[in-house]
Amino acid sequence: MLNRITAIELSNGVHIPLLGFGTYDSTDENELTTAVKAAISAGYRHFDCAYFYQNEHIIGKAIREAISESNGTLKREDFFIVSKCWNNFHSKERVPLCLDITLKRFGIEYIDLYLIHWPMGFKEGAEDIPMDENNQVIPSNVHFTETWLVMEDLVRQGKCKSIGISNFSIEQTKEILAMCKIRPVCNQVEVNPYFQNRELVEFCHSQNIRIVAYGSLRSTTYTPQQNWVKPGNLVPQENPDVVSLAKKHNKAPAQIILRWLIQCNIVVIPKSVTPSRIAQNSQIFDFELSDQDMEIFKNLEKGSRINHFEGARLHSLYPFSD
């Protein structure tokens, strides 16, 4: 049965589905194609992608096939496709190049939402993550405000409908707000029961910048060779309070966590390649957590960030110094 996924309004009047389909760390063509089509069948229309994920060509082909197979019931405009400008494309000359590569991979003419993936610029024209002998990224001298000015031009050209940021700190977000003509509609950051990122969430909401939460179910698949994941990962789905709420509402623990986030007006983009899990994650709009249920989550905070990106810690624009 097709689920009705609620949408939420962005500051520019565009609506983004509260539930999206995460696509990081999925590069097997058959597996990902099956997953994307299962997501579409389950009602997903929001697909969170990125140049860096190196799978946009697979996702684009699967979406085009689903549209073709729908006998006219689906069209490009039904989909909310997100991509991100990678760190070695931050200069004014290379931002459009990164988007053009993405558009070609997808086989489409525009992106619904385009994000600066990280505030840190890497060596231009090098490999995706250029590392020095100390296992630290090789930076560029491009500031993200230069990148943002080009992002605004891409909106004016019609190549993207909305623009936003990802992994930006409060201070970095303030820098964008101080110079922009087109405001960022969202900040995509890590938010989950054990890392609720409350100060950043509250600041962004106060500025009418929507939060999109990655790592909401605390995936541990971030690239290990860059030491992105901190050891000692904790799994909130196994927390006794979350398990108790799942039993109370006759739902899975993951559904309880996703429901908590959307009731906080946070967009969620869980990732799975298992069709049954994909469908299960979408079934979060037929129940509601009570005020008492929501209060339980306040006590789950552990300050336990997963995505540290240790290989970029010495970069002058590293966002997690706090």
C-alpha positions as CSV (number, residue, x, y, z in Angstrom):
1,M,0.0,0.0,0.0
2,L,1.3,3.4,-1.0
3,N,2.1,5.6,2.0
4,R,1.2,9.3,2.1
5,I,4.4,11.0,3.1
6,T,3.9,14.4,4.6
7,A,5.8,17.4,3.2
8,I,7.0,20.4,5.0
9,E,7.5,23.9,3.6
10,L,10.9,25.4,3.1
11,S,11.6,29.2,3.5
12,N,11.3,29.7,-0.3
13,G,7.8,28.2,-0.5
14,V,9.0,24.9,-1.9
15,H,7.8,21.7,-0.1
16,I,10.2,18.9,0.9
17,P,8.9,15.5,1.9
18,L,9.6,14.9,5.6
19,L,10.9,11.4,4.8
20,G,13.6,10.8,2.2
21,F,15.6,7.9,0.9
22,G,19.3,7.9,1.9
23,T,21.7,6.6,-0.7
24,Y,25.2,6.8,0.8
25,D,27.4,3.7,0.6
26,S,25.3,1.9,-2.0
27,T,27.1,1.2,-5.3
28,D,26.0,-2.3,-6.3
29,E,23.8,-1.6,-9.4
30,N,21.3,-4.4,-9.0
31,E,20.9,-4.0,-5.3
32,L,20.5,-0.2,-5.5
33,T,18.1,-0.3,-8.5
34,T,15.9,-2.8,-6.6
35,A,16.1,-0.5,-3.5
36,V,15.2,2.6,-5.4
37,K,12.2,1.0,-7.1
38,A,11.1,-0.5,-3.8
39,A,11.2,3.0,-2.2
40,I,9.2,4.5,-5.0
41,S,6.6,1.7,-4.6
42,A,6.4,2.4,-0.9
43,G,5.7,6.1,-1.6
44,Y,9.1,7.7,-1.3
45,R,9.7,10.7,-3.7
46,H,12.6,12.4,-1.9
47,F,16.0,11.0,-2.8
48,D,19.1,12.2,-0.9
49,C,22.1,11.9,-3.2
50,A,25.6,13.4,-3.7
51,Y,28.4,13.6,-6.2
52,F,30.7,11.9,-3.7
53,Y,28.5,8.8,-3.4
54,Q,29.4,7.8,-6.9
55,N,26.0,6.2,-7.6
56,E,23.8,9.0,-9.0
57,H,23.8,7.3,-12.5
58,I,22.3,4.2,-11.0
59,I,19.6,6.1,-9.0
60,G,18.8,8.3,-12.1
61,K,18.4,5.3,-14.3
62,A,16.1,3.5,-11.7
63,I,13.9,6.6,-11.4
64,R,13.6,7.1,-15.1
65,E,12.7,3.4,-15.5
66,A,10.1,3.8,-12.7
67,I,8.6,6.8,-14.5
68,S,8.5,4.9,-17.8
69,E,6.9,1.8,-16.2
70,S,4.2,3.9,-14.4
71,N,2.1,4.3,-17.5
72,G,1.9,8.1,-17.0
73,T,1.1,8.1,-13.3
74,L,4.6,9.3,-12.4
75,K,6.7,12.2,-13.9
76,R,9.9,14.0,-13.1
77,E,8.1,16.7,-11.2
78,D,6.8,14.2,-8.7
79,F,10.3,13.6,-7.4
80,F,12.4,15.7,-5.0
81,I,16.0,15.0,-5.9
82,V,18.8,16.3,-3.7
83,S,22.5,16.4,-4.5
84,K,25.6,18.0,-3.0
85,C,28.6,19.9,-4.3
86,W,31.7,18.0,-3.2
87,N,34.7,19.6,-1.4
88,N,37.2,19.7,-4.3
89,F,34.6,21.7,-6.4
90,H,34.3,24.7,-4.2
91,S,35.8,27.4,-6.5
92,K,33.6,29.6,-8.7
93,E,34.9,27.8,-11.7
94,R,34.3,24.3,-10.4
95,V,30.9,24.5,-8.6
96,P,29.0,24.5,-12.0
97,L,31.1,21.6,-13.2
98,C,30.2,19.5,-10.2
99,L,26.5,20.1,-10.7
100,D,26.7,19.5,-14.5
101,I,28.3,16.1,-13.7
102,T,25.4,15.3,-11.4
103,L,22.7,16.4,-13.9
104,K,24.3,14.2,-16.6
105,R,24.5,11.2,-14.3
106,F,20.8,11.6,-13.4
107,G,19.8,12.4,-16.9
108,I,17.7,15.4,-15.7
109,E,17.8,19.2,-16.3
110,Y,17.5,20.5,-12.7
111,I,18.1,19.4,-9.1
112,D,15.4,20.2,-6.5
113,L,17.8,20.9,-3.7
114,Y,21.6,21.4,-4.0
115,L,23.8,21.5,-0.9
116,I,27.4,22.4,-0.1
117,H,28.3,19.0,1.3
118,W,30.9,20.3,3.8
119,P,32.2,23.8,4.6
120,M,35.8,22.6,4.0
121,G,37.4,23.0,0.5
122,F,39.8,20.3,-0.6
123,K,42.6,20.6,-3.2
124,E,40.9,21.4,-6.5
125,G,41.1,18.9,-9.3
126,A,42.6,16.2,-7.1
127,E,41.0,12.9,-6.0
128,D,37.8,13.2,-4.0
129,I,39.7,13.0,-0.6
130,P,43.3,14.1,-1.2
131,M,45.4,13.0,1.8
132,D,48.9,14.1,2.9
133,E,51.5,11.9,4.6
134,N,49.9,12.6,8.0
135,N,46.5,11.2,6.8
136,Q,45.0,14.7,6.8
137,V,43.1,16.1,3.8
138,I,45.0,18.6,1.6
139,P,42.9,21.8,1.7
140,S,42.2,24.5,-0.8
141,N,42.2,28.1,0.0
142,V,38.6,28.6,-1.2
143,H,36.1,29.9,1.4
144,F,32.6,28.5,1.4
145,T,31.2,32.0,0.9
146,E,32.7,31.9,-2.6
147,T,31.0,28.6,-3.2
148,W,27.7,30.0,-2.0
149,L,27.7,32.9,-4.5
150,V,28.0,30.4,-7.3
151,M,25.2,28.3,-5.8
152,E,23.0,31.4,-5.9
153,D,23.8,31.8,-9.6
154,L,22.8,28.2,-10.2
155,V,19.3,29.0,-8.8
156,R,19.0,32.0,-11.1
157,Q,20.0,29.8,-14.1
158,G,17.2,27.3,-13.2
159,K,19.7,24.4,-12.6
160,C,18.5,24.0,-9.0
161,K,15.2,25.0,-7.3
162,S,16.6,25.4,-3.8
163,I,20.0,25.6,-2.2
164,G,21.3,24.7,1.3
165,I,24.2,23.6,3.4
166,S,25.4,20.4,5.1
167,N,27.6,19.9,8.1
168,F,27.8,23.6,8.8
169,S,28.3,24.9,12.4
170,I,26.3,27.7,13.9
171,E,29.1,30.2,13.2
172,Q,29.5,29.1,9.6
173,T,25.8,29.3,9.0
174,K,25.8,32.8,10.4
175,E,28.6,33.7,7.9
176,I,26.4,32.5,5.0
177,L,23.4,34.4,6.4
178,A,25.4,37.6,6.7
179,M,26.4,37.6,3.0
180,C,23.7,35.7,1.0
181,K,21.1,37.0,-1.3
182,I,19.4,33.6,-1.4
183,R,19.1,32.1,2.1
184,P,19.9,28.4,2.7
185,V,16.7,26.5,3.1
186,C,18.2,23.7,5.1
187,N,21.3,22.4,7.0
188,Q,21.8,18.6,6.7
189,V,23.5,17.4,9.8
190,E,23.8,14.4,12.1
191,V,20.8,14.1,14.5
192,N,19.8,11.0,16.5
193,P,18.7,10.1,20.0
194,Y,22.2,9.9,21.3
195,F,23.4,13.0,19.4
196,Q,20.5,15.4,19.3
197,N,22.6,18.5,18.3
198,R,20.1,20.7,20.1
199,E,21.9,24.0,20.0
200,L,22.4,23.8,16.2
201,V,18.9,22.6,15.6
202,E,17.4,25.4,17.7
203,F,19.5,28.0,16.0
204,C,18.6,26.8,12.5
205,H,14.9,26.6,13.3
206,S,15.1,30.1,14.7
207,Q,16.4,31.3,11.3
208,N,13.7,29.3,9.4
209,I,16.4,26.9,8.1
210,R,15.1,23.3,8.1
211,I,17.2,20.6,9.6
212,V,17.6,17.4,7.5
213,A,18.9,14.6,9.8
214,Y,21.4,12.0,8.6
215,G,22.7,9.2,10.8
216,S,19.2,9.2,12.5
217,L,19.6,5.4,13.0
218,R,23.3,5.7,13.6
219,S,24.8,3.9,10.6
220,T,28.4,2.8,11.1
221,T,29.3,2.6,7.4
222,Y,31.1,5.9,7.0
223,T,34.4,5.4,5.1
224,P,36.8,3.9,7.6
225,Q,40.0,4.8,5.9
226,Q,39.4,8.4,6.5
227,N,38.6,7.6,10.2
228,W,35.1,9.2,10.0
229,V,33.5,7.0,12.6
230,K,34.4,7.2,16.3
231,P,34.8,3.7,17.9
232,G,32.3,2.6,20.5
233,N,29.2,3.2,18.5
234,L,25.9,3.0,20.4
235,V,22.6,1.8,18.9
236,P,19.5,3.7,20.0
237,Q,17.2,1.1,18.5
238,E,18.3,-1.2,21.4
239,N,17.7,1.4,24.1
240,P,15.1,0.1,26.6
241,D,13.1,3.3,26.5
242,V,12.9,3.1,22.7
243,V,12.0,-0.6,22.8
244,S,9.3,0.2,25.3
245,L,7.8,2.9,23.1
246,A,7.9,0.5,20.2
247,K,5.9,-2.1,22.1
248,K,3.4,0.6,23.3
249,H,2.7,1.8,19.7
250,N,3.1,-1.6,18.0
251,K,6.0,-0.3,15.9
252,A,9.6,-1.1,15.3
253,P,12.2,0.8,17.3
254,A,13.5,2.5,14.1
255,Q,10.0,3.7,13.4
256,I,9.8,5.3,16.8
257,I,13.1,7.2,16.3
258,L,12.0,8.4,12.8
259,R,8.6,9.5,14.2
260,W,10.3,11.4,17.0
261,L,12.4,13.3,14.5
262,I,9.6,14.3,12.2
263,Q,7.6,15.5,15.2
264,C,10.5,17.7,16.0
265,N,10.0,19.2,12.4
266,I,13.2,17.5,11.3
267,V,13.4,15.9,7.8
268,V,14.8,12.3,8.0
269,I,16.7,10.4,5.3
270,P,17.2,6.8,6.5
271,K,19.1,4.5,4.3
272,S,18.4,0.8,3.6
273,V,18.7,-1.5,0.6
274,T,16.3,-4.1,2.1
275,P,12.8,-3.7,0.5
276,S,11.0,-4.7,3.7
277,R,13.0,-2.3,5.8
278,I,12.5,0.5,3.3
279,A,8.7,0.0,3.5
280,Q,8.8,-0.2,7.3
281,N,10.7,3.1,7.5
282,S,7.9,4.8,5.5
283,Q,5.2,3.6,7.8
284,I,5.5,6.4,10.4
285,F,2.7,8.7,9.4
286,D,-0.2,6.6,10.8
287,F,0.6,7.1,14.5
288,E,1.8,9.9,16.8
289,L,4.0,10.1,19.9
290,S,2.4,11.8,22.9
291,D,4.0,14.7,24.8
292,Q,5.1,12.2,27.4
293,D,6.7,10.0,24.8
294,M,8.6,12.9,23.3
295,E,9.8,13.9,26.7
296,I,11.5,10.5,27.1
297,F,13.9,11.4,24.3
298,K,15.3,14.3,26.2
299,N,17.0,11.9,28.6
300,L,18.7,9.9,25.9
301,E,21.2,12.5,24.8
302,K,24.8,11.2,25.2
303,G,26.7,13.8,23.1
304,S,27.9,10.9,21.0
305,R,28.7,12.1,17.5
306,I,29.3,9.3,14.9
307,N,30.6,11.3,11.9
308,H,33.8,13.1,13.1
309,F,35.7,13.1,9.8
310,E,39.0,13.0,11.7
311,G,41.0,13.2,8.5
312,A,39.8,16.8,8.1
313,R,40.2,17.9,11.7
314,L,43.2,20.2,11.0
315,H,41.3,22.0,8.2
316,S,40.8,25.7,9.1
317,L,37.1,25.3,8.3
318,Y,36.5,22.0,10.1
319,P,33.0,22.4,11.6
320,F,33.1,20.1,14.6
321,S,35.8,21.9,16.7
322,D,33.3,22.5,19.5
